[in-house]
Amino acid sequence: MKIGIDASRYNHEQATGVELYSWHIINGIIQEMLNNHSDEIILYSKEPIEYLNKQVDHKNIFKKIIKAKRLWTLFHLSKEMMKNPPDVLFVPSHTLPLYLPKKTVITIHDVAFRREKKIYSLFQYHHLNWSTKFAVKRASKIIVPSETTKNDLIELFRCPAAKITVIPHGFSAPKEVDDSLFGVSEIFKYFKITKELPYILFVGRLENKKNLARLVSAFKQFSNDHPNFKLILAGKRGVGFEDVLKTVDKLKLMDKVILPGYITEDEKFLLYKYCKIFAFPSLYEGFGLPVLEAFHHKKPVLCSKIPALMEVCGDAAKYVDPLSVDEISKGLELLVNDVSFSDNLISKGTERLKKFSWEDSSKKTIEVIKNA
């Protein structure tokens, strides 16, 4: 079987959720299939895939570079599918090419744009709505990371349940990072972030969907009794970042809320390692990879009481109503003040983490691809 994989999001310098998923799932698929000489893998990308060049030396794995600055998926990958179609194409993100081979598998991570329409730009909404409808209609199989996304596709897009397979995202332990990075990182030095600093951490894109303006407002209440604490919101700016900034300014928290922008994997490791609480009060999620990272670092997690995060966290998180600033603030208070409660959550999180493996996710993904 000739398996084509859209690897256009594999090697992003500033990877977020979808890019991290692509990196892990493509690596996992390749690792699982290295000893399978009966199948071929073709990796389609815009630029050379450097990490793969170092890791992979196998006669059945090929790289196809399709250089294009615009309309890479809709036009240029479509053209490749028309000229040299694989037996099945796997796309790890929302958008399919317009021209497809006979069998296509796509991962749809969430449909937040339909549940929380007001937090997306008009262009984002219409593009995501169109691409999801197209995928539901044309894909042979659809992979989703949670029952929440499956149910949303069935309810909002009338997707046949038989077309959908739920495969939770996995987790693999990150490489250990030495504390000496505190003295090297320009971000840590500029914002005076040290391992002794008491802080609450959020990691993810700084956008409306993540509910960060309410988190900042809750932190304002929390900081009245905990003046030494900082709030670190680490991630790239997204739609609605201005609202977060305005809230920080309005509440006069410029000296307490740290906005470092995109952070490296090494910086992220140390921020998780020394935070007091990991806060993830999203309005909507399809899965929630950052909470697994918090479990790995043995941190108490505060997150929204929404279906996808409840699927991922089970009984290992302090749940709050994401629309209630008071409830978020009281949740932060509880996790700081009640050590036994936090320790219990940490213990449960450590056990919960064992359920998530990229190896398992990759094996299940291969099964869906080969049976599309």
ABEGO torsion letter per residue (X at the ends): XBBBBBAAAAABABBBAAAAAAAAAAAAAAAAAAABAABBBBBBBABBBAAAAAABBBAABBBBBBBBABGAAAAAAAAAAAABBBABBBBABABBBABBBABBBBBBABAAAAABAAABBAAAAAAAAAAAAAAAAABABBBBABAAAAAAAAAAAGBBAAABBBBBBBBBBBBBBBAAAAAABAAAAAAGBBAABBBBBBBEBBBAAAGAAAAAAAAAAAAAABAABBBBBBEBBBBGAAAAAAAAAAAGAAAABBBAEBBBAAAAAAAAAABABBBBABABBABGAAAAAAAAAGBBBBBBBBAAAAAAAEAABBBBBAABAAAAAAAAAAAAABAAAAAAAAAAAAAAAAABBAAAAAAAAAAAAAAX
